[in-house]
Amino acid sequence: MQTLFRRLLRLVPRFGVQVTDLGPGAAVVSRRGGYQATEVGPGTTVLSRRGGPYRVTPVDKDTWLLRRTRGGERGEIPKQGVVPLGESGALVLTDAPERVDERKMQLAAAEYLCVQHVTAMLELYGVTCVFDVGANTGQYAKRLRRAGYTGRIVSFEPTSATFAKLEKAAADDPEWRVFQCGLGREETTAEIHSSWLTMNSLLPPSDYGKDRYSRFKKSDTEEIRIRRLDEVMDEALDGLTAPVPYLKMDTQGYDLEVFAGAGKRVTEFVGMQSEVACLRLYEGSPTMSESVAVYEAEGFGISGMYPVTREATTGRVIEFDCVMMRAEAAPQA
């Protein structure tokens, strides 16, 4: 039977089609042809019309990572490493493990896991609107979209140059709204440090912060508008039937002021996320224990803690992303 099969394969090209032989008993017949076959495991072959050679990295028993490579004089098959995560997952590194900066890898993994956890909580609790306070240029909202969240996002960013980038990022997303203002305890105007990139703050840097970040040496400021969260909620939620909001805050030491501005309407949020500090980068900012105590007093319980920054020399965590939910608001509860 195999002999007959092989004879037929040799005859097929005479009829204007091409054959890609996959081994005993298997072949692909195509009028266009040009396929390349890459064997990735026993009984498993990947076909590609434009590709290869491929580097095949085993991830699990029946799972492989394929990366197309260009080849060449330098043998440019990129090195990769696979770090197992439990029984059914793996972290795939874009470089060999021995060349990876472990601290950066851990923080990147924590960021990824945080977004995955938040997205799962948004789905579990049926969240329909995420308040993204301290949006910068929209990094957080983009991560949520990549992770699969499709509901409304309302982002707040006060500084003009950064807001322009945020507005551009949200332009093609009808469910992503943006507000140029800061949020705080009262309606007012204030001076914000506007030259610290992703770390712009209404608070001055602490001595520790000055020692750690050279960007704090700059002193450019901008006058911004500050609004209360409870005063903007109706506008942000307009058009949503029975809205279920989630509050994310990343305001460089100012999260408790934002939280205070929610007033009694804080009870409407089924979950929240705050960047809490173990080591204070800003003068007058609360410690992690102070922040968590305030949030717990309003009925939120911790569901996840993820390091944001870490001291390279000591290993100490500087800030955590703290995710908190109202257990009684979960559907199954």
N, C-alpha and C positions, 0 to 999 in steps of 0.2 A: 504493500500500500504506500509506504514512504517512497519507494522507487518511482511509482506512478506519479505521486504528488510532485516530486522533483522534476520529472520529465515535463509535466504540465507547466511548471514555473518557467522552464527554459523556452517553452513555446509561446507563452503569453506576450513577451515583448514584440513578437512579429505582428501582433494585432494593434500596435500603437499604444500600449500601456506599459507601465513600469512596475517592477516588483521589488518590495523591500522584504527580504527574508528574515523572519524572526526566530528561526530555529526549527526543530522537528515539528511538523504538523501545523505551522503557523506562518502566515505571510500577509503583507498588505499589498493589494493591487490597486494602482492609482493611475489615472490618465495623465496627471501632471507629474507625479513622481517627485523625486528630490527629497524623500524622507530620510532622516537619520535615526537609527535605532540605538537607544542606550539601555543596556540591561542594568536594572537597579537592584534586583534581588531574584531569588528563585521563582521562576514563573511570572516575573513582572518586568515589562519592557516599556520604556517611554519613547514615543515617536515625536519627532519635531521636523518641520519642513525647513526652518531656519534655525539653526542652533548648533550647539556643541562646539568642541567637546564639552561634556558635562562633568562636573565634580559631584560625586554621589557621597552624601554623608548619612550613615544610618542614624535614625533618631529613636526608633522603637522597633519591635519585632517586624511589623508590617508597614513601617513608615520611614520614608527617606526624604532628605532635603536635596534638591537638585539645583545647582547653580551653573548657569551657562558661562563658559570661559572662552577666551579668545585664543589661547595657546600662543606660540611664538618662540622666538629664540630664548627668551628668559624663562620659558616653561611657566607661563603666567596662570597657573591654576591656583586660585587664592586659597590660603589656608583658612580652615574653619574649625571651630570646636563646638561640641554639643555638651551642654550641662544638663543632666536629667533633672526634671522637676516632678517628683512623684512617679506614679506608675504609668501615666499616659501623657506626659508632657515633657518638653525640653526647651531650654534656652539655647538658641543658636547664635554663636558669636561670629562676627564678620572677620575675625582674625584668630590666629592660634591662641589658645588659652594662656600660654606662657608670655605672650606679648600684650595681654590685656591689663589695663589699669584697674585693679580690683575695686578700688574705691569708686571710680566712675561707673564701673559695671554694676555695682550694688545699688548706687543711687538711680541709675537708669532703670534697673529692674524694679526698684521700689516705685518709681513714677509710673511704670507700666502697670504694675499690680494695683496701684491706687486707682488708676483710671478704670481698670477692669472691675474692681470692687465697687466703685461708685456707680458705674453703668449698671451693674447687677442690682444695686440697691434702688436705682431709679426705676428699673423695670419691676422689681418686687413690690415697691410701694406705689406704683402707678403714677410716678411724677410726670407732670405735664409742662412744667416750667422751671428752668434752672436760673436762679439769680447769680450772675457771675460778677461779683464785686471785686474790683481791682483786676480788671481784665487785661491790662497792658495791651498788646497787639492782637489778642485773641487766641493765645496758645491753648488755654484750657478748653475753650469752646471747640477748637479744632480737634483736640484729643477726644472729646466726647463724641463728636461726629464720626471720627474714624473708628471709635469703639462701638458704634451702632445706635447711639441715642438720636432720635429723630424729632423729639418734642421741641417746644419753644426754649430759646436761650435769650436772656436779657442781660447784656453786658454793660458795666459801668466803668468808665475810665475818664479821669478829669483833665489830664494834661493835653494840650492842643496837638502837639506833634505826634504823640503816641495815639491819640484818639483818631487822627486822620488815617493812620495805618489800620486801626481796628475797624473803622467805618468801611474801608476798602475791602478788608477781609470778609466782612459780613454782607457785602453788597449783593451777592448772588444767592443768598440764603434767606428766603422769605420768612423763615421761622427764627431768625437770629436778629434781634433788635438791639440797638446800641444807644446809650445815653452818655452825653459828655458832662459828667459831674462826679463828685465824690459823695460818699454817704457817711453820715456821722450822727452824733447825738442830737444836734439841732441844726436848723436851717441858718446858714451863715456863709461867709466867704473866708478863705484862709490862704496862707502862703504854703505851697508845697515845693519840696526840693525836686526839681525837674530834670536834673542832669545825672541821675544815678541809674539810668537805663531801667532794668526790670526791678530796681529797688527804690524807686521814688517813694518818698514818705512825707507825711505831715510832721513827723517827729525828727529831732536831730539825732545824729549817730551817737552811740555810747562810746566810751573809751575803747571797749573791746571791739566794737564795730570799726572804729577808725584804724585800729591795729590790723584788722583782718582785710579790709577792703580799701584799696587806694582811691576808688571812685568817690568815696566820701570826702575827699579833699576839695572837690568842686562845690560851689555854693550857689549855682544858678537856681532861681526860684520863679514860680509863676502863681498868680492869684487865681484861685479856682472857686467854683460854687460847690457848696456842700448842702445836700438835702437829707431829709430823714427817710429811712426805708419805708416806714408806714405811709408816708405821703406819696410815694411813687408806685406803690404796689398796684393800685387800681389801674393806673395807666399801663403798667407792665403786663398785667393779666387780662387786659381788655380783649374780649372776643373769645376767651376760653370758657367753656362750660364746666362748672364744678372744678376749678383749677386745683392742682395739687403741687405746691411749690417746694423747691429745695434751695437752700442758701449756701453758696460757696463764697468764702472771704479770703482774700490774700492781699492785705492792705499794709503790709510792712509795719507791724506793731500797732495798728489802729483797729483791729477786728472787734474788740469789745465796744468801741465807740459806734461802729456800724451796727452791731448787735443791739445796743441800747436804743438806737433809732428805730428799731422795729416795734418798740412799745408792746402793747397787748397783742398785736398782730403776729408776734413771734410764734404764737400757738398754731398758726395756720401752716407753718413749715413742718413737713414730716421728717426732714433730715437736714443736716448742715455739714459744712466742712470748714475748718479754720486752720490757718498756719500758726501753730503754737511754738513758743520759744523756750528751749532749755537754757540757752545762753543768749542774753539780750544784745541785739545789734543796735537797738534804738533806745534812746534815753526816755524813761517813763513808760515803756511798754510793759505789759503784764508778763508774768512768768507762765509756764505751761500749767502749773497747778492752779494758779489764780484764774486763768481762762477756762479750764475744764470745769472748775467748781461753779462758775457762772452758768455755763451751758447745762451742766447737770441739774442745777437748781430750776431750770426751765423745762426739764423733762427729757433731755436728750441723753442717750447712753452711747458709749464708744463702741463702734463696730470695726474700726481699723485705725492703725497708726503707722505712718510711712515716713521714713527719714527723707528730708529735703536737702539738707546740707550737713556736712560732717567735717570735723577737724582731721586733717591728714596725719598730723603728728601724734594725736592722742586717741583718735577713734571716736571721740565724743560727738554725739549728735547735737547740732546747733538748733535746728528747727524740725518739727514733725508736721506733716499733713494729718490732721485729726478728723476722721469721719465719724459722725454721730447720727443716730436715728432715734425716732420715737417708736419704741417697740409696740406700743398699743395701737399705732397707726398702720402696722403691717396688715395686709388683707386677711391672712390666716388667723391673726390674733382676734 
